[in-house]
Amino acid sequence: MISILFSAGPLAFIVIFGSLVATIAVHEFAHALAADKLGDPTPRIQGRLTLDPRAHLDLVGTVAMLITWFGWGKPVQFDPYNLKNPRKDAALIGLAGPASNITVAILFSLILRVLPPSLLVWAIMTSVIRLNLVLAIFNLVPIHPLDGGKILIGFLPRDLADEWNAILSQYGMIFLVLLILPFGGTSPISYLISPVLNAFFSILIP
């Protein structure tokens, strides 16, 4: 991402990096809010029930964002023993993050359609829409430690969920690394989520 600073200028860099930071903050805040509403005060106690990016950014993940397009925030912790239905509620907490990003993308798409035409506004708004959609769809891939892994485990039948949980806990990170690594110039995850992203882009970006 740092290359944007030299190729497109400081304004473009600030807009894109700021949008990415805000996108991650919304995502993690949504996890924290869902956990809090479902009965677990852990995120509130840890100061995660806020949209302030400083509460959600991970130092290594932020540096990774500056160097590449791939980064991460600080995971929201929750105590399953505080949840009425730990498996299903954990899935809902996992779903809250991607759902919040899709909601933001839809809202910005609606706003973009009523604003006066402006190249700068269009660039900023579409940047926010794209980043939110990418983060949402990427996190819905059903492997550990992504949100999709928690969602999958939460909605599978108990016996099947236990089997998948054991597999994903042991090999999920390996699967994720293999999906991210570029083979022949393009990562497998790109082939996997690009059709979904393009469908969303065609609908939400005028």
N, C-alpha and C positions, 0 to 999 in steps of 0.2 A: 504493500500500500504506500510505503514511503516514496515510491517512484512517482506517484501522482503529484507530489510536491514539486518535482522538477519538470514533469511533462505537462501538467495542466495548471500549475500555479498554486499558491498558498490558499486561495479562497476555495478552490475545489477540494483541496486536501482537508481543510477545516470542516467543510460541509459534509463530506463523506465520512470522515472519522467521527465527527460529532454525531452524525446520524447513526453510525454503528454503535457508539457508546450508549446513546439513548435507547436504541433497539434492545440491547442486552439488558439495560436497566429495567425496561418495561417487562421483558421476559421473566427476569428473576423476581421482580416485585409481584408479578402475577402468581408465581409459585408460592411466595410467602403469604400473599393474601388468601389464596385457596387453603393453605394449611391452617392459617389462623381461623378462617370461617368454619373449617371442619373440626375445630376443637383443639388444635395444637398451638400453644403459645410460643413454641421454640423460636420461630422466625422473628416474632415481635421482641422477645427477650434479647435476641442477638442483633437487633437494630436493622433487620432486613425489610421491615414493613414500611418502605419508603421508596420514592422514585429517584432519590439522590443517587447518581451513578457511583459515587464514592463508596457506597455501602455494598455494591454488587460487583465491582471490577476486581479481577484477579491480576496481580502484577505480571506474572508470566504470560497470562492470556492476553493482556493488553499489549505487551511488548511484541508478542507473536502477531497481533493484529497490525501493528505498525510495520512489521517486516513483510508479512504476507497478508493474504485475505482471510486467513483462518485464525480465529481466536476464541476465547471463551470467558465467561464470567465466573464468579464465585458461586458454587452450587448452594442452593438453599437447603439447609438441614431441617429435618422434622423427625419427631419421635412417633413411630407407628403405634406405640402403646397409648398415646393420647387420642387416637382416632377410633371412632365407633366400629368402622369396618376397614381395618388396616389395608387390606389388599386393594379393594375398590377405591378407597379414599386416596391411597397413594397414586393410583392411576389417574384420578381426577386432578390431583396436585400436579402430576406430570403433564396432563393435558392443558392445564391452565396457561402454561408458558406459550406454547405454539398458538393457542386460541387467542391470546392477547395480541400477538404479533399479526395474526390474520385480521383481527378487528381493527388494529391501527392502520393496516394497509387499506382496508375498505374505507375507513373514515377519511384518510388522506386522498383516496381516489375520488370520493364524493366532493371533497373540498376543491380538488384540482379542477373538477368539471365546472365549478361555478366562479372560480377566480378569473379576473381579467387575464388575457394572454400575456405571458412574459417568459422569455427564455430562461431567466435565472430562477423564477418560481417553478417552472416546469422541471428544471434540472434538480432542484432541491426536493420537490415533492416526489418525483419519480425515484430518486435515490432512496428516500425513506420507504417508499412502497416496496421497492426491490429488496432492500436489506431485510425488511420485516418478513417478506415472503420466503426469502432464502433461509433465514434462521428458523422460521416455523416449519417449513417442509423438511429441511435437513434434520431437525430434532424429532420429527415424526417417524424417521426410519427406525424400525423395531429392533434395535440392538442396544445392549448395554455399552456405555452409560448414558445414552441419549434418552430423551423423554419417551420416545416410542417404545423403548424396552419396558419401561414401567407401565405404560398404557397396555401393552400386549399382555404382560403378566397379570394385570389387574382384571382383565376381562375374559381371560381364558378359564375353562373349567379347572377346578382345584388341582386335580392330578396332573393335567397337562401343563398347568402353570408352574407347578413345582419342578417338572422336568425341564421346561424352558428356562426357568430361573437358574437352575444349576448350570445349564449350558452357557447362558449369557453371562452369568457371573464369572465363569472360568475363562471363556473365550471371547466375550463381547468386545473387549478392548483390541484384541488381535484382529477381529473382523472389521472393526472401525478403522484401524490403521491401514489395513489392506484396501478398504474402500476409498480412503482419502488419497493414498499414494498414487501419483500419476503413472499410468502404464501407457506407453506410446504417446505421451503428451497430455492425456486426459485421464482423470481419475474415474474409477467405476461408479462412485457416488454421483458424479455429474451425469453419466448416462442414466442412472436410476431416477434422479429427481428432476432432470431437465424437462421432460414432457409435462410433468405436473406444473412446474414453474412457468413454462411457456403458456400453458393454458390459463393460469392465473394472470400472467402479464397481459395477455390479449384481452382479458375481461376488465382488468382494473386500471390499465394505463391507456389513456385515450390516444 
